[in-house]
């Protein structure tokens, strides 16, 4: 139980924090995901949508990595950074 507390306990409030209400960069990323899923976008608009998705995910991930309230949230930030980097690399290759 101590390991669970260490990983998931919010350092500010003492509550267990696994998920939080999305902030602005995560909302932007989620909108791009919906756009890519339900709207057929090709060419330059698709590239712009993909770039906005990668940058907003990176913005969220770095913020979570630096200001996450517990180790779990910071680990999500690391994972988000990897996905954002992969998204940006796929745009240039």
Backbone bond lengths (Angstrom), bond angles and torsions (degrees), N, CA, C in turn:
res aa  C-N    CA-C-N  psi(-1)  N-CA   C-N-CA  omega(-1)  CA-C   N-CA-C  phi
1 X - - - 1.453 - - 1.534 111.36 -
2 X 1.330 116.79 -28.80 1.464 119.09 179.54 1.518 111.37 -65.69
3 X 1.344 116.39 -38.50 1.467 119.69 178.91 1.530 110.15 -64.80
4 X 1.320 117.47 -42.39 1.462 121.75 177.97 1.525 109.75 -59.05
5 X 1.323 116.43 -47.32 1.465 120.50 178.93 1.524 111.30 -59.60
6 X 1.325 116.78 -43.83 1.457 120.16 -177.86 1.527 110.47 -63.02
7 X 1.332 117.31 -41.83 1.464 121.42 -176.26 1.522 111.88 -73.43
8 X 1.324 117.82 -42.79 1.455 121.16 -169.32 1.529 115.84 -107.29
9 X 1.320 119.40 -8.49 1.463 121.54 -177.68 1.525 110.71 -75.10
10 X 1.330 115.50 126.07 1.459 122.51 177.27 1.521 108.05 -67.08
11 X 1.320 117.03 123.05 1.473 121.12 -176.86 1.527 112.47 -70.17
12 X 1.320 117.82 -19.66 1.467 120.78 -178.96 1.523 112.45 -90.66
13 X 1.330 116.07 -44.48 1.466 119.73 -173.62 1.516 113.99 -104.36
14 X 1.330 117.17 -19.64 1.458 120.95 -176.91 1.526 112.99 84.53
15 X 1.327 118.04 -2.98 1.463 121.88 179.13 1.528 110.00 -83.01
16 X 1.323 115.86 159.75 1.460 120.68 173.42 1.537 107.43 -76.52
17 X 1.332 116.39 124.64 1.463 120.92 -178.53 1.519 108.98 -125.47
18 X 1.336 115.13 113.26 1.458 121.05 176.22 1.523 108.95 -109.87
19 X 1.315 116.83 -46.90 1.463 121.73 179.37 1.521 108.51 -127.05
20 X 1.314 114.88 152.04 1.457 121.13 177.47 1.522 108.59 -132.66
21 X 1.312 116.74 160.76 1.457 121.48 176.59 1.519 107.87 -61.21
22 X 1.337 119.05 132.73 1.472 120.89 -176.86 1.526 112.74 -59.74
23 X 1.332 114.80 143.46 1.460 120.32 175.11 1.531 109.32 -96.65
24 X 1.302 118.19 -178.02 1.467 122.77 -172.08 1.533 112.72 -54.80
25 X 1.341 120.49 -51.24 1.464 117.43 -177.87 1.526 112.88 -62.93
26 X 1.317 117.51 -34.40 1.462 119.38 178.89 1.521 111.14 -71.26
27 X 1.329 117.88 -35.30 1.470 120.56 174.76 1.525 110.40 -62.45
28 X 1.328 116.72 -42.68 1.466 120.42 178.55 1.527 109.83 -60.57
29 X 1.331 116.49 -45.57 1.459 120.46 178.44 1.523 110.83 -60.19
30 X 1.313 117.81 -45.06 1.469 121.30 -179.13 1.527 111.46 -62.84
31 X 1.322 117.31 -37.80 1.472 120.40 176.93 1.531 110.01 -63.49
32 X 1.326 117.65 -41.46 1.464 119.41 178.92 1.525 111.29 -66.07
33 X 1.318 117.48 -35.57 1.469 120.49 177.08 1.523 110.10 -62.74
34 X 1.325 116.78 -44.68 1.470 120.91 179.02 1.525 109.88 -63.86
35 X 1.325 117.03 -43.35 1.466 120.27 178.18 1.529 111.28 -57.82
36 X 1.319 115.80 -47.39 1.456 119.56 -178.56 1.524 111.75 -66.58
37 X 1.294 117.30 -29.00 1.470 121.18 -177.33 1.524 112.31 -80.60
38 X 1.316 117.14 -41.79 1.457 120.45 -170.72 1.528 115.59 -109.23
39 X 1.321 117.93 -11.07 1.461 121.03 -179.61 1.528 107.57 -120.08
40 X 1.319 116.47 126.41 1.454 120.09 178.33 1.522 108.53 -76.18
41 X 1.310 114.39 108.80 1.452 120.61 -178.38 1.527 107.07 -122.04
42 X 1.319 116.48 130.61 1.461 120.79 178.24 1.518 109.99 -133.87
43 X 1.322 115.84 169.53 1.459 121.25 176.27 1.515 113.22 67.98
44 X 1.313 115.77 -143.18 1.461 122.14 -177.00 1.527 112.92 -60.69
45 X 1.347 119.65 -42.95 1.465 117.81 177.72 1.532 112.79 -59.15
46 X 1.340 117.49 -36.62 1.461 120.49 177.96 1.522 110.49 -66.43
47 X 1.320 117.05 -42.42 1.461 120.99 178.74 1.522 110.43 -62.14
48 X 1.310 117.49 -42.81 1.464 121.23 178.75 1.526 109.98 -64.70
49 X 1.333 117.05 -43.28 1.466 120.58 178.18 1.524 110.53 -60.57
50 X 1.329 117.21 -44.41 1.464 121.02 179.07 1.527 111.62 -63.94
51 X 1.332 116.49 -39.50 1.464 120.23 179.02 1.529 110.80 -66.33
52 X 1.331 116.67 -43.61 1.473 120.36 177.80 1.526 109.81 -61.86
53 X 1.324 116.79 -40.48 1.469 120.58 178.63 1.523 110.82 -61.06
54 X 1.328 116.99 -48.52 1.462 120.65 -177.27 1.531 111.48 -65.93
55 X 1.324 116.79 -42.55 1.475 119.86 -179.30 1.530 110.94 -67.27
56 X 1.325 117.51 -42.97 1.472 119.18 -179.46 1.522 111.00 -67.88
57 X 1.345 117.48 -37.44 1.466 119.47 176.07 1.522 110.14 -65.11
58 X 1.330 116.62 -41.22 1.467 119.97 176.95 1.520 112.32 -62.58
59 X 1.325 116.30 -40.97 1.471 121.59 178.11 1.524 109.73 -59.87
60 X 1.337 116.29 -48.29 1.463 120.56 178.34 1.521 110.95 -61.80
61 X 1.336 116.41 -44.84 1.457 120.80 -175.00 1.526 111.86 -64.56
62 X 1.314 117.17 -44.00 1.476 119.88 179.25 1.524 109.89 -64.91
63 X 1.318 116.85 -41.60 1.467 120.21 177.21 1.529 110.51 -60.41
64 X 1.328 116.73 -43.78 1.468 120.85 -179.81 1.523 110.68 -67.29
65 X 1.318 116.44 -39.42 1.465 121.10 178.91 1.528 111.08 -62.65
66 X 1.321 116.98 -40.98 1.467 120.91 -176.78 1.530 113.12 -84.43
67 X 1.341 117.31 -34.53 1.460 119.47 -173.66 1.525 114.25 -121.05
68 X 1.340 117.41 13.57 1.462 120.02 179.88 1.517 111.68 -57.45
69 X 1.325 116.25 144.93 1.470 120.41 -172.77 1.523 113.25 -82.99
70 X 1.339 117.25 -8.84 1.463 120.47 177.61 1.531 108.46 -158.26
71 X 1.323 117.76 169.98 1.467 119.72 -178.86 1.534 113.54 -59.83
72 X 1.312 118.58 -33.47 1.459 120.91 178.06 1.523 110.97 -62.07
73 X 1.324 116.94 -46.13 1.462 120.76 179.98 1.538 110.89 -65.28
74 X 1.325 116.97 -36.54 1.464 120.21 177.54 1.530 110.96 -68.74
75 X 1.328 116.81 -36.37 1.468 120.46 175.76 1.537 110.02 -65.05
76 X 1.334 117.32 -38.39 1.464 119.78 174.19 1.524 110.17 -59.86
77 X 1.324 116.47 -38.10 1.462 120.67 176.99 1.523 111.73 -61.74
78 X 1.323 117.34 -41.73 1.471 121.06 177.79 1.527 109.63 -62.49
79 X 1.339 116.52 -46.55 1.471 120.25 179.29 1.532 110.63 -61.50
80 X 1.312 116.16 -42.47 1.460 119.88 178.04 1.513 112.27 -61.72
81 X 1.335 117.14 -38.03 1.462 120.71 177.43 1.530 110.66 -61.52
82 X 1.321 116.17 -43.51 1.466 119.78 178.60 1.523 111.17 -61.25
83 X 1.330 117.33 -45.02 1.459 120.36 179.43 1.532 111.55 -65.24
84 X 1.320 116.88 -39.41 1.466 120.25 179.18 1.523 110.55 -65.35
85 X 1.325 117.07 -42.95 1.465 120.85 177.94 1.531 109.71 -62.43
86 X 1.325 116.49 -44.54 1.467 120.12 178.95 1.527 110.65 -60.71
87 X 1.319 117.20 -40.56 1.460 120.75 178.02 1.511 112.26 -63.71
88 X 1.324 117.32 -41.90 1.467 120.67 179.22 1.518 111.12 -69.17
89 X 1.340 117.05 -39.07 1.462 119.90 177.92 1.517 110.48 -63.40
90 X 1.315 117.09 -39.88 1.477 119.72 -179.81 1.529 111.33 -65.79
91 X 1.318 117.45 -25.15 1.457 120.21 178.02 1.522 112.66 -73.32
92 X 1.323 116.97 -30.45 1.461 120.11 -175.89 1.521 112.90 -96.88
93 X 1.312 117.51 -6.95 1.477 119.19 179.40 1.499 111.54 -104.60
